[in-house]
Amino acid sequence: MHHSSKILRKRTNITLPADPCANAKDLDVNIPQVCETALREAVNSARREKWAADNAAFIAEYNQRVEAEGTLLQEWSACSIQ
């Protein structure tokens, strides 16, 4: 991921264990980039989990309806066009 000058950046101080930081430096690992990537993944995961929790009742109701009634176009799903 490359950085664009259009991305608003916020300076943040974090404290990390010394051993992995030293190993990262020895291996030329870009610590800020790794932290940014991991943070973006954690935020996306939390958003997906929140969406699933917020919509769990609807999803359960929808699944029960499909199980009981089938899907709207279910009768056409087994047909093949020749």
SULHUUR-V795428 format. One record per pair of residues at least 12 apart in sequence whose C-alpha atoms are under 10 Angstrom apart, sorted by the first residue. I is the first residue (numbers start at 1). GAP is how many residues later the second one is. D is the distance in whole Angstrom. If there is no record, write none. Layout:
BEGIN
I/GAP/D, I/GAP/D
END
This chain:
BEGIN
1/32/8, 1/35/10, 1/36/9, 2/31/9, 3/30/9, 14/21/10
END
